[in-house]
Amino acid sequence: MTKQQKQGQPFIPDSFEPPKRVSTSHFSFTVLDEQIATADYELVMANQPRLQGIFGPSSNWPKASMTFEENIASLATHREEFMSRAAFAYAVYTRHSERYIGCVYIDPPQSSDFDCDVYLWIGSEDIALDDLLYQTITHWLKTAWPFSKLAFPGRNAAFYTE
């Protein structure tokens, strides 16, 4: 728990309204929810070995045995977290929303050195866009969100261990 969380401060200010849909010059983002369950499940399971551990070495997501129903429940949790302003997960699409290609998760920071923890992944078919997605998300969060210190555990910051 960070100092901010211990003091009961919100993850984002009440005055900030997180966008539900965003388009950039290369990607489109929408709230991650059950509406994309089939596409999400197919993409996650097609990339399961590569995605294993994206949230840290102790994470077992996504399990090789994950069911479609478990995926729907996970997507519902992401939507609920977004609506309660606890965390923000976005589906990532190609520029004009032609194709679902991955996800971005914006979570409360586990370290008081950062404003948020950000995880992202992109399907292997589009892996060449990974660095561009990282750069796009970094710019977007620093310019459109109330964040300046971003942790991307596994990229620019170590994974947290308990």
N, C-alpha and C positions, 0 to 999 in steps of 0.2 A: 504494500500500500504506500502510495506516495504521500508526501507532506500535504499536498493539495487535497487528496482524498481524506486524509485524517482530519483536516480542518473543515471538512464538509463542503468545500467549494465545488461547484459544478465543473464537469469536464469541459464544457463550453459555456460562454456567457449566455444568460437568458435572452439577451438582445440579438444574439446571432441565430439566424434561421438557416440550418443546413439545407443545401439545395437537394431536391429530389431527382432532378434531371440536369445533366451538364453535357455540353458538347464542346470539344476542343478541335483544333485543326487536324487531329489524328484519331481521336477516340470520342465515344459517347459513353456516359455513365448514367445508370438508373439505380434506384434503391434495390438492393438484392432482396428478393422475396419469392414466394411460392409460384408466381406466374411463370418463372423460367425453370421450373423444377426438372422437366425432361431434358432440356438443353444443358442445364447445370450438371445433372447426374451423369449424362453421357460424357461431358467434357472432363469432369472430375475423375470418373472411373477410367477414362482413356489415358489419363495422366497420373493415375494413382501412385505408381512407384516414385515418380519424380516429385510429386507434391508431398509425399510422406515427410513429415518433419518441418514443413514450411513455417509452422508456428513454434518451432524449437525442437530440440532433440528429445524432449519428454512427451511431445504431442504424438498421438497415434492417428491423427486425422490426415488423410482419409483412410479408414481401414479398408483392406481389400474386400472385406465382407459387408461393407456398408450397403444397406438396402435403399431402394427408392423412397420408402416411407421414412427412413431415418434422414435422408436428404431433405425431404419436404419439411420435417420437423426442424432441422437445422436452419433452413431458409426462413421459416416462420419466426424462429428465435432472432435471426438477424433483423427481420422487419420490426419485431417488437422492440429490440434494442434501439433501432433507429428512431422509432416513434417516441420512445421514452427518453431519447437523447443520451443514452448510456454508451453507445458505440455506433459506428456508421459503416455499413458495408454496402459496396456498390458493385453491380454487374458491369463489366467492361465489354463494350461493343466496338466494332470497327466504326470509323468516322460517322457514317450515316446510319448507324444501327443496323447494318445489314446482317452482321453475324456476331454472336456471343463468343468472346475469346478469353475471358478470365474474370478475376475479382480483385477488389481493393478493400481492405479492412482498416478502419481508422479507430483505434482503441485508446482508452485512457492510458497514460504512461505508467510503466512499472517503475520508472526511475524519476526522481524529482529533477534530474538534469534535462528532461525533455518535456515538451508540451503534449506529445501524443506518440503512440507506437503505431507504425504503419506496416502492414503486410500486403504483399500483392503477388499474384501469380497469373501466368498467361499459358494457354495451351501450347503444346509442343509444335503444333502446326504454325503458330505465330510467334515462336520463341525469338525470332529476329527482332520483334517489336518490344522485347522486355526492357531494354535500356531506355528506349523512347517512352515507354509507359512510366518507368521510374522517374525520368526527368519531368514528364508531364505532371505526375502526381506531386512531385516535390514543388514545382512552380505553383501549381493550383493551391496547394495547402498553405504555402507561404504568402500568397497574394490574395486569396479569396476567403481564407479561414483565419481564425484568430490564433494562428500558430506560427512560431518562428524556429523553434528547436524540434526537429523531427527525428525520431528514432525509427530506423528500418532494421529491426533485429535480424541478424543474419546477413545484412548488407553493410550498413554504416555503424552498427552498434552490435555488441555481443548479445546473444540470447540470455535472458535472465534465468537464473537457477535459484531454486529455493533451498 
